[in-house]
């Protein structure tokens, strides 16, 4: 938390998605940090100490999102981490959420009401 607001880190290589998600979350009272790659996401994570992380599954490399989730788990991350996916329910069959330390998956395009309700619940709001 910073300045009385929860900090959400969004990591995605789609600049338009980052911008629209940042606007949406900011309008709902969150402080948003963004990163365009898994590498930048890890740096922002260490600098911002976010309360919640949203990371895209497929970025500059196919496994970039899952690799970032693994790195966060190795850092003993305590913030809820949600994966973004545009591949639908197939992700549930191919990714072990527990092993990655994920709290869940958001499907693209985002259902903003669902995302907001999930974030509020995860942060105890």
Kinemage of the C-alpha trace (Angstrom):
@kinemage 1
@onewidth
@group {chain A} dominant
@subgroup {mainchain}
@vectorlist {calphas} color= white
{ca unk a 1} P 0.000 0.000 0.000
{ca unk a 2} L 1.240 3.450 -0.872
{ca unk a 3} L -0.413 6.737 0.020
{ca unk a 4} L -3.437 4.827 1.311
{ca unk a 5} L -3.967 2.984 -1.965
{ca unk a 6} L -3.341 -0.639 -2.855
{ca unk a 7} L -0.619 -1.077 -5.467
{ca unk a 8} L -1.371 -3.343 -8.435
{ca unk a 9} L 1.428 -4.376 -10.777
{ca unk a 10} L 0.305 -5.237 -14.336
{ca unk a 11} L 2.812 -6.968 -16.605
{ca unk a 12} L 1.923 -7.335 -20.282
{ca unk a 13} L 3.684 -6.653 -23.574
{ca unk a 14} L 0.515 -5.133 -25.076
{ca unk a 15} L 0.818 -1.375 -24.480
{ca unk a 16} L -2.867 -0.751 -25.249
{ca unk a 17} L -3.925 -3.391 -22.746
{ca unk a 18} L -1.632 -1.923 -20.088
{ca unk a 19} L -3.008 1.555 -20.688
{ca unk a 20} L -6.679 0.532 -20.574
{ca unk a 21} L -6.174 -1.684 -17.517
{ca unk a 22} L -4.248 1.067 -15.757
{ca unk a 23} L -7.040 3.566 -16.447
{ca unk a 24} L -9.694 1.108 -15.244
{ca unk a 25} L -7.860 0.200 -12.027
{ca unk a 26} L -6.850 3.807 -11.275
{ca unk a 27} L -10.461 4.926 -11.701
{ca unk a 28} L -11.384 2.347 -9.062
{ca unk a 29} L -8.914 3.662 -6.499
{ca unk a 30} L -5.794 1.583 -7.128
{ca unk a 31} L -2.264 2.775 -7.690
{ca unk a 32} L -1.053 0.985 -10.812
{ca unk a 33} L 2.485 0.099 -11.814
{ca unk a 34} L 3.012 -1.335 -15.295
{ca unk a 35} L 5.760 -3.270 -17.026
{ca unk a 36} L 6.012 -4.304 -20.694
{ca unk a 37} L 8.041 -7.490 -20.106
{ca unk a 38} L 8.682 -10.159 -17.514
{ca unk a 39} L 12.163 -8.752 -16.902
{ca unk a 40} L 10.807 -5.253 -16.293
{ca unk a 41} L 7.997 -6.760 -14.236
{ca unk a 42} L 10.487 -8.369 -11.871
{ca unk a 43} L 12.324 -5.049 -11.460
{ca unk a 44} L 9.045 -3.185 -10.808
{ca unk a 45} L 7.975 -5.881 -8.345
{ca unk a 46} L 11.162 -5.422 -6.325
{ca unk a 47} L 10.879 -1.607 -6.422
{ca unk a 48} L 7.128 -1.182 -5.874
{ca unk a 49} L 6.341 -4.035 -3.461
{ca unk a 50} L 2.837 -4.420 -4.968
{ca unk a 51} L -0.192 -5.684 -3.085
{ca unk a 52} L -1.388 -7.672 -6.127
{ca unk a 53} L 0.186 -8.755 -9.425
{ca unk a 54} L -1.465 -9.406 -12.794
{ca unk a 55} L 0.846 -10.992 -15.369
{ca unk a 56} L 0.214 -12.012 -18.966
{ca unk a 57} L 0.923 -15.630 -19.797
{ca unk a 58} L 2.424 -15.037 -23.234
{ca unk a 59} L 4.620 -12.025 -23.682
{ca unk a 60} L 7.998 -11.667 -25.382
{ca unk a 61} L 8.483 -15.415 -24.957
{ca unk a 62} L 5.825 -18.108 -24.681
{ca unk a 63} L 6.643 -18.948 -21.050
{ca unk a 64} L 7.558 -15.438 -19.886
{ca unk a 65} L 4.496 -15.098 -17.654
{ca unk a 66} L 4.880 -18.481 -15.983
{ca unk a 67} L 8.596 -17.859 -15.522
{ca unk a 68} L 7.846 -14.537 -13.819
{ca unk a 69} L 5.317 -16.253 -11.545
{ca unk a 70} L 7.992 -18.819 -10.612
{ca unk a 71} L 10.489 -16.045 -9.873
{ca unk a 72} L 7.989 -14.282 -7.618
{ca unk a 73} L 7.358 -17.501 -5.737
{ca unk a 74} L 11.113 -17.968 -5.243
{ca unk a 75} L 11.221 -14.444 -3.774
{ca unk a 76} L 8.621 -15.563 -1.202
{ca unk a 77} L 6.029 -13.277 -2.721
{ca unk a 78} L 2.984 -12.760 -0.500
{ca unk a 79} L 0.918 -10.684 -2.960
{ca unk a 80} L -1.846 -12.504 -4.836
{ca unk a 81} L -0.771 -13.222 -8.420
{ca unk a 82} L -3.251 -13.596 -11.272
{ca unk a 83} L -2.366 -14.795 -14.745
{ca unk a 84} L -3.841 -13.198 -17.862
{ca unk a 85} L -4.746 -15.551 -20.677
{ca unk a 86} L -6.293 -15.246 -24.089
{ca unk a 87} L -6.238 -19.012 -24.703
{ca unk a 88} L -9.360 -19.732 -22.668
{ca unk a 89} L -9.961 -22.782 -20.521
{ca unk a 90} L -7.057 -24.636 -22.123
{ca unk a 91} L -4.830 -22.889 -19.594
{ca unk a 92} L -6.526 -24.748 -16.744
{ca unk a 93} L -5.328 -28.010 -18.267
{ca unk a 94} L -1.748 -26.942 -18.974
{ca unk a 95} L -0.720 -24.865 -15.942
{ca unk a 96} L -0.404 -26.026 -12.343
{ca unk a 97} L -1.656 -22.965 -10.439
{ca unk a 98} L -0.420 -24.203 -7.073
{ca unk a 99} L 3.111 -24.839 -8.301
{ca unk a 100} L 3.290 -21.305 -9.702
{ca unk a 101} L 1.747 -19.683 -6.647
{ca unk a 102} L -1.142 -18.272 -8.680
{ca unk a 103} L -4.426 -17.218 -7.154
{ca unk a 104} L -6.288 -17.551 -10.458
{ca unk a 105} L -6.637 -16.600 -14.117
{ca unk a 106} L -8.296 -13.650 -15.816
{ca unk a 107} L -9.438 -14.268 -19.382
{ca unk a 108} L -8.840 -11.667 -22.085
{ca unk a 109} L -10.774 -9.632 -22.923
{ca unk a 110} L -11.303 -8.733 -19.282
{ca unk a 111} L -14.686 -8.826 -17.623
{ca unk a 112} L -13.988 -5.665 -15.608
{ca unk a 113} L -16.729 -6.331 -13.038
{ca unk a 114} L -15.333 -9.793 -12.350
{ca unk a 115} L -11.756 -8.505 -12.183
{ca unk a 116} L -12.706 -5.737 -9.774
{ca unk a 117} L -14.688 -8.098 -7.528
{ca unk a 118} L -11.817 -10.603 -7.531
{ca unk a 119} L -9.207 -7.963 -6.705
{ca unk a 120} L -11.332 -6.524 -3.898
{ca unk a 121} L -11.829 -9.990 -2.441
{ca unk a 122} L -8.133 -10.878 -2.710
{ca unk a 123} L -7.157 -7.662 -0.939
{ca unk a 124} L -9.803 -8.055 1.760
{ca unk a 125} L -11.773 -4.976 0.733
